[in-house]
Amino acid sequence: MRLSKKMDLLFLFPLFSLVFLLASCGETEETDVPTASPETSQSPASEITLTPATPAETGSPSGPVVIKIGNLTDASGVASVPLSYMDLSVKDMIDYYNAENTIPGVKLELLSFDTQYNTVRFIPGYEWLRDEGCDLIWNPLPPGVPELQDRADEDEFCIFSATANVEPEELDSSYVFCLAVTPKYEAYTFLDWIAKNDPDFPQGRPAKIGGAAWKEDYSNIWFEAAEEYCNANPDKYEWVEGYLTEVKFSWDAEIHGLKDCDYIYIPTPPQVFIKQYRQAGYKAKFLGSEVHVAFNGMVDRNDAWQDIDGMLLILSGAWYNEENDWLVELINTLLEEKNYSEEKISDILTNGTAYRTAFRIYMICDIIRQTVERVGAENFSTEALVETAKSWSFTYENIEEFSNFTETKRFSQNYYAIYEFSVDQSNPRSWEYVTRVDPDWIPQVTKP
């Protein structure tokens, strides 16, 4: 069954932090932001060009072919704070591709539309970006998929999305290509790894596992998948309960119900739950994902690191402190070469996952590059891009098909990494508390 096109503001994966950062992150300045604005990657990443957009150039012997990337962002709504970090990473990566001439004969241009995180603005934004000549659209916001999938499929127009909180088969053969995880397979993969590898996994009995979260589609799917995995593997796990609540900040009932668990998938924002759970004297190991590292800044500001110490994390990409990882090195180089202040860089890293969106933009640019190599810059089109995407495969750290699409497959992620919060408060850089516990990339588990 397709998701309803109606949604509330809790439909944020992994962007819950946005609402709360607005209230807790006083260092972010309020600015007047246009509803839509063209942004060329030749400009500094922090600037917004307010001149009218022009049709995409067709290329000539004297100049490059311009390929326009539409960006359905939130510059003034509830998601605007973390989206500012995401948009920064998008611009910086496009800057890199242009500066390095990675796609010969092509200049990438970014054109943004402010959805204000209002679902009624997604279709007008989609149409505006297409009218302005965009060849593809980047959608970092969860509502973009249910709001735009039918329109994109009807128009045969390519949308790359950062997330889609739907069952994998709902996107089969769609023109929406999701450069991210499926919550369902993420849960299977995480529980499978824990049972096989965690030294704290109980011996001689199934591990008791449960979770608590606000009602939203990511956690709903995750809990259903975790329970399904437990039921299929009763020798490994016993599913206790998956509490899904309306917005709340007191978790007494859920904590009591989960007191005997070995593992708990914790809610976001996490600081209230983890403090209350530990103060009650309970010892379960906490579990989390990309959703949770988006709250690192909030954990930092609430001095809650000791409560979350030892928490296991499943992530879809390497962390900022990884060594000998070329993509991490590239992202850190972007931060350095943009001449951001040390305070700005620290803010980006401490607040967590948003700037790592650059991983996904790199992949989009790689699909564009492969398309240009296949058909030539002068013959680039949305149709050609879609054909390339359908057989695109990305090799990373010597792993073939680390990410890929096929004729039907529309979630690219095939591998995960396992981390933990390893807290050393003598270390002044709390973002380095995220540490790798398994050096290998873990193949995605697609069946419980």
Summary of the structure (lengths in Angstrom):
residues: 448
radius of gyration: 21.5
end to end distance: 21.3
largest distance: 72.3
contacts: 1481
relative contact order: 0.14
helix: 39%
strand: 19%
